Amino acid sequence: MIDVLPAVAAALIWAYASVSYKSYVEELGVFSLNFLRMAYAAAALAVPSLLLGLGGGGAAYAAVSGVLSLVVGDSLYLKAIQKSGVSVAVPAAYTYVLMEQFVAVTMGEPLKATYLVAGALVVFGVYLLAAGGGGRGPAGIPYALGAALAWALGYAAVKAAGIGGVSPISIAFLRVATALPVLAALNRPAELVGGLKRTWRSALPVVAALDLGGGSALFAYSATEVGLGLTVIITGVAPLASQLIARALGRERPSAREYAAAAAIFLAIAITSL
């Protein structure tokens, strides 16, 4: 039971962070917010990462994960939140777990019948989200599905980095450090300076450090210690958790359709482990 706690903690951190980002992405925009997330997380992770060491054969995989997961995937994810809200965007984005299974099939792993059942559940869940509810539209769903594909490829690289001997904290730092200059190039300098001035005394630095530092390190640790498959299944509770947190904080009121969609997608994630 204790072995799964890091993955549970990562899921709860990511759920809370997703809810927190909604107001920031509306104020700052996608690329500016994503850059600020990386900057604050890199500052928090730099010293412990240097102490633990950045070497190991897996460092290059961590860098690849930074581009795929954080630059591409997270930017699309933030856009999905901006367009449709947390209650729609998070469940749709978490279809990345099933996508990972099919990516593995293209690399030679056997196709299991449970993948097809899980795929049907995911299609049903996305249909429920696209059907609407709670005043939110489906405009963000394509962005969320794009994020899911980028995450599916990027998180496999996290596992490879861990096997290559890079510590979880260092993996998290290498990911954000690689993403940082790419995102800086997508923003105007004045926007970045203005964003830093507006947010450095807000909750954003803490949320970003927890999300990209704590959550990512816990995910990397769990993927290495208990396996990537079990880790992504456990973190699949994040969509439901984000809906409950958004409701508890008064940010959103998820509809019955959205709860059902999150439950269907979580069930699909669980089925892939059978």
Secondary structure, 3 states (H helix, E strand, C coil): CHHHHHHHHHHHHHHHHHHHHHHHHHHHCHHHHHHHHHHHHHHHHHHHHHHHCCCCCCHHHHHHHHHHHHHHHHHHHHHHHHHHCHHHHHHHHCCHHHHHHHHHHHCCCCCCHHHHHHHHHHHHHHHHHHCCECCECCCCHHHHHHHHHHHHHHHHHHHHHHHCCCCHHHHHHHHHHHHHHHHHHCCCHHHHHHHHHHHCCCCHHHHHHHHHHHHHHHHHHHHHHCCHHHHHHHHHHHHHHHHHHHHHCCCCCCCHHHHHHHHHHHHHHHHCCC
